[in-house]
Amino acid sequence: MRTVEELIELANTHLGTALAPADAAAELTELAEWDSVHLLRLIALLEQELGRPVPVDAVLQARSLRDIWAVAVGA
């Protein structure tokens, strides 16, 4: 996964969301269709996609999809 747009595509495909690239920097609390279940499912998807564990404690501190992506790829 090279870009935050790929993370958004992953979420849209597997979580049934309709996120746009512009949502990458938005606060997760501002995304109307986002909730804690989506976050947990996204963590599992990222681990499957990347083939390694994702630091859950750091993801839980993330405030945006861009933050989640940065944690996932180690940026």
PDB file of N, CA, C, O and CB in Angstrom:
ATOM      1  N   MET A   1       0.850  -1.160   0.000  1.00  0.00           N
ATOM      2  CA  MET A   1       0.000   0.000   0.000  1.00  0.00           C
ATOM      3  C   MET A   1       0.901   1.229   0.000  1.00  0.00           C
ATOM      4  O   MET A   1       1.606   1.505   0.971  1.00  0.00           O
ATOM      5  CB  MET A   1      -0.970  -0.006   1.218  1.00  0.00           C
ATOM      6  N   ARG A   2       0.862   1.947  -1.090  1.00  0.00           N
ATOM      7  CA  ARG A   2       1.777   3.074  -1.257  1.00  0.00           C
ATOM      8  C   ARG A   2       1.152   4.432  -0.952  1.00  0.00           C
ATOM      9  O   ARG A   2       1.864   5.388  -0.647  1.00  0.00           O
ATOM     10  CB  ARG A   2       2.301   3.083  -2.652  1.00  0.00           C
ATOM     11  N   THR A   3      -0.169   4.520  -1.031  1.00  0.00           N
ATOM     12  CA  THR A   3      -0.807   5.828  -0.858  1.00  0.00           C
ATOM     13  C   THR A   3      -2.021   5.739   0.061  1.00  0.00           C
ATOM     14  O   THR A   3      -2.590   4.666   0.263  1.00  0.00           O
ATOM     15  CB  THR A   3      -1.222   6.401  -2.215  1.00  0.00           C
ATOM     16  N   VAL A   4      -2.399   6.879   0.608  1.00  0.00           N
ATOM     17  CA  VAL A   4      -3.600   6.926   1.434  1.00  0.00           C
ATOM     18  C   VAL A   4      -4.836   6.662   0.577  1.00  0.00           C
ATOM     19  O   VAL A   4      -5.846   6.166   1.076  1.00  0.00           O
ATOM     20  CB  VAL A   4      -3.718   8.290   2.147  1.00  0.00           C
ATOM     21  N   GLU A   5      -4.758   6.992  -0.706  1.00  0.00           N
ATOM     22  CA  GLU A   5      -5.878   6.705  -1.603  1.00  0.00           C
ATOM     23  C   GLU A   5      -6.118   5.202  -1.708  1.00  0.00           C
ATOM     24  O   GLU A   5      -7.261   4.762  -1.831  1.00  0.00           O
ATOM     25  CB  GLU A   5      -5.617   7.299  -2.997  1.00  0.00           C
ATOM     26  N   GLU A   6      -5.052   4.420  -1.660  1.00  0.00           N
ATOM     27  CA  GLU A   6      -5.202   2.961  -1.684  1.00  0.00           C
ATOM     28  C   GLU A   6      -5.874   2.471  -0.403  1.00  0.00           C
ATOM     29  O   GLU A   6      -6.654   1.520  -0.440  1.00  0.00           O
ATOM     30  CB  GLU A   6      -3.829   2.276  -1.862  1.00  0.00           C
ATOM     31  N   LEU A   7      -5.582   3.104   0.716  1.00  0.00           N
ATOM     32  CA  LEU A   7      -6.258   2.758   1.967  1.00  0.00           C
ATOM     33  C   LEU A   7      -7.750   3.063   1.855  1.00  0.00           C
ATOM     34  O   LEU A   7      -8.581   2.264   2.287  1.00  0.00           O
ATOM     35  CB  LEU A   7      -5.635   3.528   3.158  1.00  0.00           C
ATOM     36  N   ILE A   8      -8.087   4.201   1.285  1.00  0.00           N
ATOM     37  CA  ILE A   8      -9.491   4.581   1.110  1.00  0.00           C
ATOM     38  C   ILE A   8     -10.188   3.603   0.178  1.00  0.00           C
ATOM     39  O   ILE A   8     -11.326   3.211   0.437  1.00  0.00           O
ATOM     40  CB  ILE A   8      -9.605   6.017   0.558  1.00  0.00           C
ATOM     41  N   GLU A   9      -9.532   3.205  -0.892  1.00  0.00           N
ATOM     42  CA  GLU A   9     -10.108   2.223  -1.811  1.00  0.00           C
ATOM     43  C   GLU A   9     -10.341   0.890  -1.098  1.00  0.00           C
ATOM     44  O   GLU A   9     -11.368   0.243  -1.303  1.00  0.00           O
ATOM     45  CB  GLU A   9      -9.187   2.022  -3.034  1.00  0.00           C
ATOM     46  N   LEU A  10      -9.389   0.485  -0.266  1.00  0.00           N
ATOM     47  CA  LEU A  10      -9.523  -0.746   0.512  1.00  0.00           C
ATOM     48  C   LEU A  10     -10.750  -0.664   1.422  1.00  0.00           C
ATOM     49  O   LEU A  10     -11.538  -1.606   1.496  1.00  0.00           O
ATOM     50  CB  LEU A  10      -8.245  -1.006   1.348  1.00  0.00           C
ATOM     51  N   ALA A  11     -10.902   0.453   2.103  1.00  0.00           N
ATOM     52  CA  ALA A  11     -12.056   0.640   2.985  1.00  0.00           C
ATOM     53  C   ALA A  11     -13.358   0.615   2.198  1.00  0.00           C
ATOM     54  O   ALA A  11     -14.315  -0.044   2.605  1.00  0.00           O
ATOM     55  CB  ALA A  11     -11.935   1.960   3.753  1.00  0.00           C
ATOM     56  N   ASN A  12     -13.405   1.313   1.092  1.00  0.00           N
ATOM     57  CA  ASN A  12     -14.629   1.347   0.295  1.00  0.00           C
ATOM     58  C   ASN A  12     -14.999  -0.036  -0.226  1.00  0.00           C
ATOM     59  O   ASN A  12     -16.173  -0.408  -0.229  1.00  0.00           O
ATOM     60  CB  ASN A  12     -14.472   2.314  -0.870  1.00  0.00           C
ATOM     61  N   THR A  13     -14.008  -0.790  -0.664  1.00  0.00           N
ATOM     62  CA  THR A  13     -14.260  -2.114  -1.230  1.00  0.00           C
ATOM     63  C   THR A  13     -14.717  -3.109  -0.172  1.00  0.00           C
ATOM     64  O   THR A  13     -15.658  -3.869  -0.399  1.00  0.00           O
ATOM     65  CB  THR A  13     -13.013  -2.633  -1.918  1.00  0.00           C
ATOM     66  N   HIS A  14     -14.064  -3.111   0.968  1.00  0.00           N
ATOM     67  CA  HIS A  14     -14.308  -4.155   1.958  1.00  0.00           C
ATOM     68  C   HIS A  14     -15.209  -3.748   3.119  1.00  0.00           C
ATOM     69  O   HIS A  14     -15.765  -4.611   3.798  1.00  0.00           O
ATOM     70  CB  HIS A  14     -13.019  -4.614   2.498  1.00  0.00           C
ATOM     71  N   LEU A  15     -15.358  -2.466   3.354  1.00  0.00           N
ATOM     72  CA  LEU A  15     -16.182  -2.010   4.472  1.00  0.00           C
ATOM     73  C   LEU A  15     -17.502  -1.409   4.017  1.00  0.00           C
ATOM     74  O   LEU A  15     -18.363  -1.105   4.843  1.00  0.00           O
ATOM     75  CB  LEU A  15     -15.424  -0.998   5.290  1.00  0.00           C
ATOM     76  N   GLY A  16     -17.667  -1.235   2.713  1.00  0.00           N
ATOM     77  CA  GLY A  16     -18.906  -0.675   2.196  1.00  0.00           C
ATOM     78  C   GLY A  16     -19.040   0.817   2.420  1.00  0.00           C
ATOM     79  O   GLY A  16     -20.149   1.351   2.409  1.00  0.00           O
ATOM     80  N   THR A  17     -17.929   1.490   2.622  1.00  0.00           N
ATOM     81  CA  THR A  17     -17.968   2.938   2.806  1.00  0.00           C
ATOM     82  C   THR A  17     -17.934   3.628   1.444  1.00  0.00           C
ATOM     83  O   THR A  17     -17.668   3.000   0.419  1.00  0.00           O
ATOM     84  CB  THR A  17     -16.785   3.415   3.692  1.00  0.00           C
ATOM     85  N   ALA A  18     -18.205   4.908   1.453  1.00  0.00           N
ATOM     86  CA  ALA A  18     -18.148   5.715   0.233  1.00  0.00           C
ATOM     87  C   ALA A  18     -17.237   6.911   0.491  1.00  0.00           C
ATOM     88  O   ALA A  18     -17.621   8.062   0.284  1.00  0.00           O
ATOM     89  CB  ALA A  18     -19.579   6.184  -0.211  1.00  0.00           C
ATOM     90  N   LEU A  19     -16.034   6.613   0.942  1.00  0.00           N
ATOM     91  CA  LEU A  19     -15.071   7.664   1.256  1.00  0.00           C
ATOM     92  C   LEU A  19     -14.426   8.190  -0.017  1.00  0.00           C
ATOM     93  O   LEU A  19     -14.253   7.453  -0.987  1.00  0.00           O
ATOM     94  CB  LEU A  19     -13.997   7.145   2.223  1.00  0.00           C
ATOM     95  N   ALA A  20     -14.074   9.464  -0.005  1.00  0.00           N
ATOM     96  CA  ALA A  20     -13.405  10.105  -1.134  1.00  0.00           C
ATOM     97  C   ALA A  20     -11.980  10.462  -0.722  1.00  0.00           C
ATOM     98  O   ALA A  20     -11.695  10.575   0.470  1.00  0.00           O
ATOM     99  CB  ALA A  20     -14.184  11.374  -1.605  1.00  0.00           C
ATOM    100  N   PRO A  21     -11.084  10.641  -1.688  1.00  0.00           N
ATOM    101  CA  PRO A  21      -9.719  11.045  -1.345  1.00  0.00           C
ATOM    102  C   PRO A  21      -9.668  12.293  -0.461  1.00  0.00           C
ATOM    103  O   PRO A  21      -8.771  12.427   0.372  1.00  0.00           O
ATOM    104  CB  PRO A  21      -8.930  11.293  -2.607  1.00  0.00           C
ATOM    105  N   ALA A  22     -10.612  13.191  -0.638  1.00  0.00           N
ATOM    106  CA  ALA A  22     -10.651  14.407   0.182  1.00  0.00           C
ATOM    107  C   ALA A  22     -10.910  14.107   1.655  1.00  0.00           C
ATOM    108  O   ALA A  22     -10.629  14.940   2.517  1.00  0.00           O
ATOM    109  CB  ALA A  22     -11.721  15.351  -0.340  1.00  0.00           C
ATOM    110  N   ASP A  23     -11.448  12.914   1.951  1.00  0.00           N
ATOM    111  CA  ASP A  23     -11.716  12.532   3.338  1.00  0.00           C
ATOM    112  C   ASP A  23     -10.454  12.120   4.090  1.00  0.00           C
ATOM    113  O   ASP A  23     -10.501  11.934   5.306  1.00  0.00           O
ATOM    114  CB  ASP A  23     -12.716  11.400   3.373  1.00  0.00           C
ATOM    115  N   ALA A  24      -9.343  11.976   3.401  1.00  0.00           N
ATOM    116  CA  ALA A  24      -8.110  11.478   4.019  1.00  0.00           C
ATOM    117  C   ALA A  24      -7.661  12.327   5.200  1.00  0.00           C
ATOM    118  O   ALA A  24      -7.174  11.791   6.195  1.00  0.00           O
ATOM    119  CB  ALA A  24      -7.005  11.423   2.992  1.00  0.00           C
ATOM    120  N   ALA A  25      -7.816  13.626   5.105  1.00  0.00           N
ATOM    121  CA  ALA A  25      -7.339  14.522   6.161  1.00  0.00           C
ATOM    122  C   ALA A  25      -8.419  14.894   7.170  1.00  0.00           C
ATOM    123  O   ALA A  25      -8.129  15.535   8.180  1.00  0.00           O
ATOM    124  CB  ALA A  25      -6.783  15.775   5.548  1.00  0.00           C
ATOM    125  N   ALA A  26      -9.649  14.499   6.907  1.00  0.00           N
ATOM    126  CA  ALA A  26     -10.748  14.843   7.818  1.00  0.00           C
ATOM    127  C   ALA A  26     -10.614  14.086   9.132  1.00  0.00           C
ATOM    128  O   ALA A  26     -10.127  12.955   9.166  1.00  0.00           O
ATOM    129  CB  ALA A  26     -12.111  14.535   7.165  1.00  0.00           C
ATOM    130  N   GLU A  27     -11.047  14.717  10.201  1.00  0.00           N
ATOM    131  CA  GLU A  27     -11.104  14.041  11.496  1.00  0.00           C
ATOM    132  C   GLU A  27     -12.054  12.847  11.360  1.00  0.00           C
ATOM    133  O   GLU A  27     -13.118  12.958  10.751  1.00  0.00           O
ATOM    134  CB  GLU A  27     -11.579  15.023  12.640  1.00  0.00           C
ATOM    135  N   LEU A  28     -11.663  11.716  11.926  1.00  0.00           N
ATOM    136  CA  LEU A  28     -12.518  10.530  11.851  1.00  0.00           C
ATOM    137  C   LEU A  28     -13.898  10.816  12.433  1.00  0.00           C
ATOM    138  O   LEU A  28     -14.897  10.282  11.951  1.00  0.00           O
ATOM    139  CB  LEU A  28     -11.868   9.351  12.589  1.00  0.00           C
ATOM    140  N   THR A  29     -13.959  11.647  13.458  1.00  0.00           N
ATOM    141  CA  THR A  29     -15.241  11.983  14.078  1.00  0.00           C
ATOM    142  C   THR A  29     -16.136  12.801  13.153  1.00  0.00           C
ATOM    143  O   THR A  29     -17.338  12.906  13.395  1.00  0.00           O
ATOM    144  CB  THR A  29     -15.009  12.746  15.366  1.00  0.00           C
ATOM    145  N   GLU A  30     -15.567  13.381  12.097  1.00  0.00           N
ATOM    146  CA  GLU A  30     -16.343  14.174  11.143  1.00  0.00           C
ATOM    147  C   GLU A  30     -16.895  13.333   9.995  1.00  0.00           C
ATOM    148  O   GLU A  30     -17.742  13.805   9.237  1.00  0.00           O
ATOM    149  CB  GLU A  30     -15.488  15.291  10.586  1.00  0.00           C
ATOM    150  N   LEU A  31     -16.425  12.098   9.861  1.00  0.00           N
ATOM    151  CA  LEU A  31     -16.892  11.227   8.788  1.00  0.00           C
ATOM    152  C   LEU A  31     -18.197  10.576   9.227  1.00  0.00           C
ATOM    153  O   LEU A  31     -18.209   9.742  10.132  1.00  0.00           O
ATOM    154  CB  LEU A  31     -15.822  10.149   8.425  1.00  0.00           C
ATOM    155  N   ALA A  32     -19.290  10.960   8.585  1.00  0.00           N
ATOM    156  CA  ALA A  32     -20.627  10.541   9.015  1.00  0.00           C
ATOM    157  C   ALA A  32     -20.794   9.027   9.079  1.00  0.00           C
ATOM    158  O   ALA A  32     -21.479   8.522   9.968  1.00  0.00           O
ATOM    159  CB  ALA A  32     -21.660  11.114   8.087  1.00  0.00           C
ATOM    160  N   GLU A  33     -20.187   8.305   8.162  1.00  0.00           N
ATOM    161  CA  GLU A  33     -20.401   6.859   8.123  1.00  0.00           C
ATOM    162  C   GLU A  33     -19.319   6.070   8.862  1.00  0.00           C
ATOM    163  O   GLU A  33     -19.295   4.842   8.778  1.00  0.00           O
ATOM    164  CB  GLU A  33     -20.468   6.397   6.692  1.00  0.00           C
ATOM    165  N   TRP A  34     -18.438   6.742   9.573  1.00  0.00           N
ATOM    166  CA  TRP A  34     -17.314   6.073  10.238  1.00  0.00           C
ATOM    167  C   TRP A  34     -17.645   5.807  11.698  1.00  0.00           C
ATOM    168  O   TRP A  34     -18.210   6.662  12.380  1.00  0.00           O
ATOM    169  CB  TRP A  34     -16.030   6.922  10.128  1.00  0.00           C
ATOM    170  N   ASP A  35     -17.287   4.607  12.180  1.00  0.00           N
ATOM    171  CA  ASP A  35     -17.459   4.288  13.596  1.00  0.00           C
ATOM    172  C   ASP A  35     -16.358   3.335  14.045  1.00  0.00           C
ATOM    173  O   ASP A  35     -15.490   2.960  13.257  1.00  0.00           O
ATOM    174  CB  ASP A  35     -18.856   3.668  13.857  1.00  0.00           C
ATOM    175  N   SER A  36     -16.399   2.951  15.307  1.00  0.00           N
ATOM    176  CA  SER A  36     -15.340   2.108  15.862  1.00  0.00           C
ATOM    177  C   SER A  36     -15.289   0.730  15.217  1.00  0.00           C
ATOM    178  O   SER A  36     -14.216   0.133  15.128  1.00  0.00           O
ATOM    179  CB  SER A  36     -15.528   1.959  17.353  1.00  0.00           C
ATOM    180  N   VAL A  37     -16.412   0.222  14.770  1.00  0.00           N
ATOM    181  CA  VAL A  37     -16.420  -1.081  14.090  1.00  0.00           C
ATOM    182  C   VAL A  37     -15.653  -0.980  12.777  1.00  0.00           C
ATOM    183  O   VAL A  37     -14.890  -1.884  12.434  1.00  0.00           O
ATOM    184  CB  VAL A  37     -17.878  -1.564  13.832  1.00  0.00           C
ATOM    185  N   HIS A  38     -15.846   0.104  12.044  1.00  0.00           N
ATOM    186  CA  HIS A  38     -15.079   0.307  10.810  1.00  0.00           C
ATOM    187  C   HIS A  38     -13.587   0.341  11.113  1.00  0.00           C
ATOM    188  O   HIS A  38     -12.786  -0.226  10.370  1.00  0.00           O
ATOM    189  CB  HIS A  38     -15.511   1.612  10.106  1.00  0.00           C
ATOM    190  N   LEU A  39     -13.216   1.001  12.197  1.00  0.00           N
ATOM    191  CA  LEU A  39     -11.803   1.105  12.554  1.00  0.00           C
ATOM    192  C   LEU A  39     -11.202  -0.272  12.829  1.00  0.00           C
ATOM    193  O   LEU A  39     -10.124  -0.591  12.327  1.00  0.00           O
ATOM    194  CB  LEU A  39     -11.628   2.009  13.779  1.00  0.00           C
ATOM    195  N   LEU A  40     -11.887  -1.078  13.614  1.00  0.00           N
ATOM    196  CA  LEU A  40     -11.379  -2.415  13.926  1.00  0.00           C
ATOM    197  C   LEU A  40     -11.297  -3.293  12.682  1.00  0.00           C
ATOM    198  O   LEU A  40     -10.329  -4.031  12.500  1.00  0.00           O
ATOM    199  CB  LEU A  40     -12.264  -3.084  14.973  1.00  0.00           C
ATOM    200  N   ARG A  41     -12.305  -3.212  11.836  1.00  0.00           N
ATOM    201  CA  ARG A  41     -12.273  -3.990  10.593  1.00  0.00           C
ATOM    202  C   ARG A  41     -11.152  -3.509   9.678  1.00  0.00           C
ATOM    203  O   ARG A  41     -10.515  -4.319   9.004  1.00  0.00           O
ATOM    204  CB  ARG A  41     -13.623  -3.897   9.864  1.00  0.00           C
ATOM    205  N   LEU A  42     -10.905  -2.199   9.647  1.00  0.00           N
ATOM    206  CA  LEU A  42      -9.830  -1.669   8.818  1.00  0.00           C
ATOM    207  C   LEU A  42      -8.471  -2.149   9.322  1.00  0.00           C
ATOM    208  O   LEU A  42      -7.595  -2.471   8.519  1.00  0.00           O
ATOM    209  CB  LEU A  42      -9.877  -0.136   8.796  1.00  0.00           C
ATOM    210  N   ILE A  43      -8.288  -2.198  10.623  1.00  0.00           N
ATOM    211  CA  ILE A  43      -7.027  -2.709  11.171  1.00  0.00           C
ATOM    212  C   ILE A  43      -6.798  -4.143  10.695  1.00  0.00           C
ATOM    213  O   ILE A  43      -5.700  -4.485  10.256  1.00  0.00           O
ATOM    214  CB  ILE A  43      -7.033  -2.647  12.725  1.00  0.00           C
ATOM    215  N   ALA A  44      -7.825  -4.974  10.781  1.00  0.00           N
ATOM    216  CA  ALA A  44      -7.698  -6.365  10.330  1.00  0.00           C
ATOM    217  C   ALA A  44      -7.383  -6.429   8.838  1.00  0.00           C
ATOM    218  O   ALA A  44      -6.550  -7.231   8.417  1.00  0.00           O
ATOM    219  CB  ALA A  44      -8.989  -7.146  10.630  1.00  0.00           C
ATOM    220  N   LEU A  45      -8.037  -5.599   8.040  1.00  0.00           N
ATOM    221  CA  LEU A  45      -7.771  -5.560   6.596  1.00  0.00           C
ATOM    222  C   LEU A  45      -6.344  -5.119   6.303  1.00  0.00           C
ATOM    223  O   LEU A  45      -5.681  -5.683   5.433  1.00  0.00           O
ATOM    224  CB  LEU A  45      -8.757  -4.621   5.897  1.00  0.00           C
ATOM    225  N   LEU A  46      -5.880  -4.124   7.022  1.00  0.00           N
ATOM    226  CA  LEU A  46      -4.513  -3.642   6.813  1.00  0.00           C
ATOM    227  C   LEU A  46      -3.494  -4.729   7.142  1.00  0.00           C
ATOM    228  O   LEU A  46      -2.520  -4.915   6.413  1.00  0.00           O
ATOM    229  CB  LEU A  46      -4.248  -2.395   7.670  1.00  0.00           C
ATOM    230  N   GLU A  47      -3.721  -5.439   8.229  1.00  0.00           N
ATOM    231  CA  GLU A  47      -2.795  -6.513   8.594  1.00  0.00           C
ATOM    232  C   GLU A  47      -2.781  -7.605   7.531  1.00  0.00           C
ATOM    233  O   GLU A  47      -1.729  -8.157   7.208  1.00  0.00           O
ATOM    234  CB  GLU A  47      -3.175  -7.109   9.957  1.00  0.00           C
ATOM    235  N   GLN A  48      -3.946  -7.909   6.997  1.00  0.00           N
ATOM    236  CA  GLN A  48      -4.026  -8.907   5.928  1.00  0.00           C
ATOM    237  C   GLN A  48      -3.335  -8.393   4.665  1.00  0.00           C
ATOM    238  O   GLN A  48      -2.577  -9.125   4.030  1.00  0.00           O
ATOM    239  CB  GLN A  48      -5.499  -9.262   5.625  1.00  0.00           C
ATOM    240  N   GLU A  49      -3.589  -7.166   4.311  1.00  0.00           N
ATOM    241  CA  GLU A  49      -3.022  -6.564   3.101  1.00  0.00           C
ATOM    242  C   GLU A  49      -1.499  -6.437   3.195  1.00  0.00           C
ATOM    243  O   GLU A  49      -0.787  -6.705   2.227  1.00  0.00           O
ATOM    244  CB  GLU A  49      -3.645  -5.187   2.855  1.00  0.00           C
ATOM    245  N   LEU A  50      -1.011  -6.030   4.358  1.00  0.00           N
ATOM    246  CA  LEU A  50       0.421  -5.788   4.532  1.00  0.00           C
ATOM    247  C   LEU A  50       1.191  -7.046   4.919  1.00  0.00           C
ATOM    248  O   LEU A  50       2.414  -7.097   4.784  1.00  0.00           O
ATOM    249  CB  LEU A  50       0.635  -4.726   5.579  1.00  0.00           C
ATOM    250  N   GLY A  51       0.477  -8.058   5.398  1.00  0.00           N
ATOM    251  CA  GLY A  51       1.130  -9.298   5.790  1.00  0.00           C
ATOM    252  C   GLY A  51       1.928  -9.194   7.079  1.00  0.00           C
ATOM    253  O   GLY A  51       2.867  -9.958   7.303  1.00  0.00           O
ATOM    254  N   ARG A  52       1.546  -8.243   7.922  1.00  0.00           N
ATOM    255  CA  ARG A  52       2.240  -8.066   9.201  1.00  0.00           C
ATOM    256  C   ARG A  52       1.311  -7.325  10.165  1.00  0.00           C
ATOM    257  O   ARG A  52       0.336  -6.700   9.746  1.00  0.00           O
ATOM    258  CB  ARG A  52       3.589  -7.285   9.011  1.00  0.00           C
ATOM    259  N   PRO A  53       1.626  -7.403  11.453  1.00  0.00           N
ATOM    260  CA  PRO A  53       0.793  -6.683  12.423  1.00  0.00           C
ATOM    261  C   PRO A  53       0.902  -5.164  12.247  1.00  0.00           C
ATOM    262  O   PRO A  53       1.939  -4.634  11.847  1.00  0.00           O
ATOM    263  CB  PRO A  53       1.194  -7.071  13.853  1.00  0.00           C
ATOM    264  N   VAL A  54      -0.184  -4.503  12.554  1.00  0.00           N
ATOM    265  CA  VAL A  54      -0.224  -3.038  12.562  1.00  0.00           C
ATOM    266  C   VAL A  54      -0.302  -2.624  14.035  1.00  0.00           C
ATOM    267  O   VAL A  54      -1.070  -3.219  14.790  1.00  0.00           O
ATOM    268  CB  VAL A  54      -1.461  -2.464  11.714  1.00  0.00           C
ATOM    269  N   PRO A  55       0.469  -1.626  14.460  1.00  0.00           N
ATOM    270  CA  PRO A  55       0.449  -1.223  15.872  1.00  0.00           C
ATOM    271  C   PRO A  55      -0.897  -0.596  16.261  1.00  0.00           C
ATOM    272  O   PRO A  55      -1.153   0.584  16.019  1.00  0.00           O
ATOM    273  CB  PRO A  55       1.591  -0.230  16.156  1.00  0.00           C
ATOM    274  N   VAL A  56      -1.734  -1.424  16.865  1.00  0.00           N
ATOM    275  CA  VAL A  56      -3.102  -1.016  17.175  1.00  0.00           C
ATOM    276  C   VAL A  56      -3.137   0.207  18.084  1.00  0.00           C
ATOM    277  O   VAL A  56      -3.965   1.097  17.888  1.00  0.00           O
ATOM    278  CB  VAL A  56      -3.855  -2.164  17.826  1.00  0.00           C
ATOM    279  N   ASP A  57      -2.257   0.260  19.065  1.00  0.00           N
ATOM    280  CA  ASP A  57      -2.266   1.408  19.976  1.00  0.00           C
ATOM    281  C   ASP A  57      -2.030   2.716  19.227  1.00  0.00           C
ATOM    282  O   ASP A  57      -2.633   3.737  19.558  1.00  0.00           O
ATOM    283  CB  ASP A  57      -1.203   1.232  21.061  1.00  0.00           C
ATOM    284  N   ALA A  58      -1.165   2.692  18.229  1.00  0.00           N
ATOM    285  CA  ALA A  58      -0.906   3.897  17.430  1.00  0.00           C
ATOM    286  C   ALA A  58      -2.094   4.222  16.527  1.00  0.00           C
ATOM    287  O   ALA A  58      -2.426   5.392  16.339  1.00  0.00           O
ATOM    288  CB  ALA A  58       0.365   3.715  16.581  1.00  0.00           C
ATOM    289  N   VAL A  59      -2.732   3.200  15.971  1.00  0.00           N
ATOM    290  CA  VAL A  59      -3.910   3.430  15.122  1.00  0.00           C
ATOM    291  C   VAL A  59      -5.030   4.043  15.955  1.00  0.00           C
ATOM    292  O   VAL A  59      -5.744   4.926  15.479  1.00  0.00           O
ATOM    293  CB  VAL A  59      -4.388   2.104  14.460  1.00  0.00           C
ATOM    294  N   LEU A  60      -5.187   3.589  17.176  1.00  0.00           N
ATOM    295  CA  LEU A  60      -6.242   4.132  18.032  1.00  0.00           C
ATOM    296  C   LEU A  60      -6.015   5.605  18.367  1.00  0.00           C
ATOM    297  O   LEU A  60      -6.963   6.306  18.721  1.00  0.00           O
ATOM    298  CB  LEU A  60      -6.336   3.325  19.314  1.00  0.00           C
ATOM    299  N   GLN A  61      -4.797   6.075  18.262  1.00  0.00           N
ATOM    300  CA  GLN A  61      -4.483   7.487  18.495  1.00  0.00           C
ATOM    301  C   GLN A  61      -4.667   8.334  17.233  1.00  0.00           C
ATOM    302  O   GLN A  61      -4.661   9.563  17.304  1.00  0.00           O
ATOM    303  CB  GLN A  61      -3.052   7.625  19.003  1.00  0.00           C
ATOM    304  N   ALA A  62      -4.828   7.686  16.094  1.00  0.00           N
ATOM    305  CA  ALA A  62      -4.957   8.396  14.817  1.00  0.00           C
ATOM    306  C   ALA A  62      -6.229   9.233  14.796  1.00  0.00           C
ATOM    307  O   ALA A  62      -7.270   8.834  15.318  1.00  0.00           O
ATOM    308  CB  ALA A  62      -4.958   7.400  13.639  1.00  0.00           C
ATOM    309  N   ARG A  63      -6.115  10.392  14.187  1.00  0.00           N
ATOM    310  CA  ARG A  63      -7.261  11.298  14.104  1.00  0.00           C
ATOM    311  C   ARG A  63      -7.867  11.351  12.706  1.00  0.00           C
ATOM    312  O   ARG A  63      -8.956  11.893  12.518  1.00  0.00           O
ATOM    313  CB  ARG A  63      -6.849  12.689  14.529  1.00  0.00           C
ATOM    314  N   SER A  64      -7.157  10.783  11.720  1.00  0.00           N
ATOM    315  CA  SER A  64      -7.643  10.827  10.339  1.00  0.00           C
ATOM    316  C   SER A  64      -7.228   9.557   9.609  1.00  0.00           C
ATOM    317  O   SER A  64      -6.406   8.784  10.103  1.00  0.00           O
ATOM    318  CB  SER A  64      -7.102  12.078   9.600  1.00  0.00           C
ATOM    319  N   LEU A  65      -7.793   9.354   8.451  1.00  0.00           N
ATOM    320  CA  LEU A  65      -7.393   8.216   7.618  1.00  0.00           C
ATOM    321  C   LEU A  65      -5.932   8.352   7.198  1.00  0.00           C
ATOM    322  O   LEU A  65      -5.218   7.355   7.094  1.00  0.00           O
ATOM    323  CB  LEU A  65      -8.298   8.108   6.373  1.00  0.00           C
ATOM    324  N   ARG A  66      -5.494   9.570   6.960  1.00  0.00           N
ATOM    325  CA  ARG A  66      -4.084   9.795   6.614  1.00  0.00           C
ATOM    326  C   ARG A  66      -3.178   9.361   7.768  1.00  0.00           C
ATOM    327  O   ARG A  66      -2.121   8.772   7.541  1.00  0.00           O
ATOM    328  CB  ARG A  66      -3.836  11.289   6.269  1.00  0.00           C
ATOM    329  N   ASP A  67      -3.589   9.648   8.996  1.00  0.00           N
ATOM    330  CA  ASP A  67      -2.819   9.209  10.165  1.00  0.00           C
ATOM    331  C   ASP A  67      -2.770   7.684  10.240  1.00  0.00           C
ATOM    332  O   ASP A  67      -1.718   7.106  10.513  1.00  0.00           O
ATOM    333  CB  ASP A  67      -3.428   9.783  11.460  1.00  0.00           C
ATOM    334  N   ILE A  68      -3.899   7.039   9.999  1.00  0.00           N
ATOM    335  CA  ILE A  68      -3.946   5.571  10.019  1.00  0.00           C
ATOM    336  C   ILE A  68      -3.011   5.015   8.966  1.00  0.00           C
ATOM    337  O   ILE A  68      -2.257   4.079   9.231  1.00  0.00           O
ATOM    338  CB  ILE A  68      -5.386   5.054   9.785  1.00  0.00           C
ATOM    339  N   TRP A  69      -3.054   5.583   7.780  1.00  0.00           N
ATOM    340  CA  TRP A  69      -2.172   5.130   6.695  1.00  0.00           C
ATOM    341  C   TRP A  69      -0.707   5.283   7.100  1.00  0.00           C
ATOM    342  O   TRP A  69       0.094   4.374   6.886  1.00  0.00           O
ATOM    343  CB  TRP A  69      -2.453   5.924   5.394  1.00  0.00           C
ATOM    344  N   ALA A  70      -0.357   6.420   7.681  1.00  0.00           N
ATOM    345  CA  ALA A  70       1.034   6.660   8.079  1.00  0.00           C
ATOM    346  C   ALA A  70       1.500   5.632   9.106  1.00  0.00           C
ATOM    347  O   ALA A  70       2.631   5.151   9.032  1.00  0.00           O
ATOM    348  CB  ALA A  70       1.190   8.075   8.649  1.00  0.00           C
ATOM    349  N   VAL A  71       0.649   5.297  10.050  1.00  0.00           N
ATOM    350  CA  VAL A  71       0.995   4.273  11.040  1.00  0.00           C
ATOM    351  C   VAL A  71       1.163   2.927  10.352  1.00  0.00           C
ATOM    352  O   VAL A  71       2.118   2.199  10.623  1.00  0.00           O
ATOM    353  CB  VAL A  71      -0.088   4.183  12.146  1.00  0.00           C
ATOM    354  N   ALA A  72       0.240   2.601   9.469  1.00  0.00           N
ATOM    355  CA  ALA A  72       0.253   1.287   8.814  1.00  0.00           C
ATOM    356  C   ALA A  72       1.501   1.071   7.971  1.00  0.00           C
ATOM    357  O   ALA A  72       2.061  -0.025   7.956  1.00  0.00           O
ATOM    358  CB  ALA A  72      -0.979   1.127   7.944  1.00  0.00           C
ATOM    359  N   VAL A  73       1.935   2.107   7.273  1.00  0.00           N
ATOM    360  CA  VAL A  73       3.102   1.948   6.390  1.00  0.00           C
ATOM    361  C   VAL A  73       4.403   2.333   7.082  1.00  0.00           C
ATOM    362  O   VAL A  73       5.482   2.214   6.500  1.00  0.00           O
ATOM    363  CB  VAL A  73       2.927   2.790   5.131  1.00  0.00           C
ATOM    364  N   GLY A  74       4.299   2.792   8.316  1.00  0.00           N
ATOM    365  CA  GLY A  74       5.502   3.147   9.059  1.00  0.00           C
ATOM    366  C   GLY A  74       6.118   4.459   8.646  1.00  0.00           C
ATOM    367  O   GLY A  74       7.324   4.661   8.792  1.00  0.00           O
ATOM    368  N   ALA A  75       5.291   5.361   8.126  1.00  0.00           N
ATOM    369  CA  ALA A  75       5.798   6.664   7.668  1.00  0.00           C
ATOM    370  C   ALA A  75       6.059   7.593   8.832  1.00  0.00           C
ATOM    371  O   ALA A  75       6.488   8.730   8.631  1.00  0.00           O
ATOM    372  CB  ALA A  75       4.812   7.314   6.702  1.00  0.00           C
TER     373      ALA A  75
END
